Amino acid sequence: MKRYIIGAVCALVAAAATAQEYHGEMERLYPEKAKTAKTAKQTTTKTTTEAPTTLLPELQQLATELLKGRKGSVVAIRPSTGEIICMATNSPEGANNDLAIATAYAPGSTFKTAQALALLSEGTITATTKQACFTAFREGNIRIGCHKHASPLMLRAALANSCNTYFLKSFRAMIGDKAKYGTYAAAIDKWHSYIVSMGFGGPLGVDIPGEKGGLVANSTYLSRRYQGGWNPLTIIWAGMGQGDITATPLQLCNLAALIANRGYFYTPHIHANTAENPLPKRFLEPRQALVAAEAYAPVIEGMRNAVIWGTAHDINTKEYSICGKTGTVENDGKDHSAFIAFAPMYKPQIAIAVFIENAGFGADVAAPIAAKVIRKALKK
């Protein structure tokens, strides 16, 4: 099937950059091809900006239609290669910004998947660790609400129900474990190392200009922000993807790809790997997360349960065995709607993130959009 060429994609997925910036980025990433193009101006040799991309037109078209009237983005990756097969963004007010790579948001409850991987790997929790929740996390003068569901919960059910209390208590247990780490600073830096290894806290290195890296708090950042006066409760909101943690939709999609692959991801890219235009080596080498191998199974099962009977049950289909995680991201206005997923559960072919600003619950808007794109991608 014919795919978009990079020159045409510039207007679609690199709205934050001028055409000159885009061509400059291509020359930086592919210097040999740029050199060839410059010395062959009178020939028919294709330049890098004429090379095919990994985007699938049918997914681009569908995602663009689904974003009409909304401010947000849809990003999809082929987990086995890191190829970006869909990247659509829309801003009704015409903001000159590619929301998928140049805007970092609090990830909300989609981040509970990464949190679970870190906590399992560090031994703070196991898949059978139970946490009681009575519709809220309460400690001192802090009260953070949660949904009505059975209590206590183990990890798989906590992911399926998106239990705030489970992850807040577990995060606090890790950061507050002075017997193991000695200091809060050492604990948060250990946590930070896990999260960064999953592709957060800095640009992934996508071959599109304008990528932002988001934020993952470490001890240096927290000491500067809170003037040295912080403790686990100061940063407790990070336990559920709020507060001192931000990520781009591309990073959230990459998280879904990491989980789909059970431990590694490829640097996302939009430039197709062809004989005429081979990719630089860094796009072809898998990047391993620090996460323990045994941590992925319960997280994946929790994501599958979220779609079968949990917060995303409305999009469930036996045909595609979608594994997903909803996110309702708190902010000053109406909540943002977020969803990450991959499918099928085994031998995944697509990982996706949908982030829609001020659209409410993740299950209501972002999840149905993701499901439609997944079905289009997997339809035989």
PyMOL commands that set and color helices and strands:
alter all, ss='L'
color gray80, all
select helices_A, chain A and resi 6-13+19-29+31-38+48-50+57-66+99-102+108-122+155-161+164-175+178-181+184-197+219-225+236-240+249-260+281-283+293-308+313-315+366-378
alter helices_A, ss='H'
color red, helices_A
select strands_A, chain A and resi 72-78+83-90+136-139+142-145+215-216+245-246+264-265+287-288+323-329+336-343+350-356
alter strands_A, ss='S'
color yellow, strands_A
deselect
rebuild
show_as cartoon
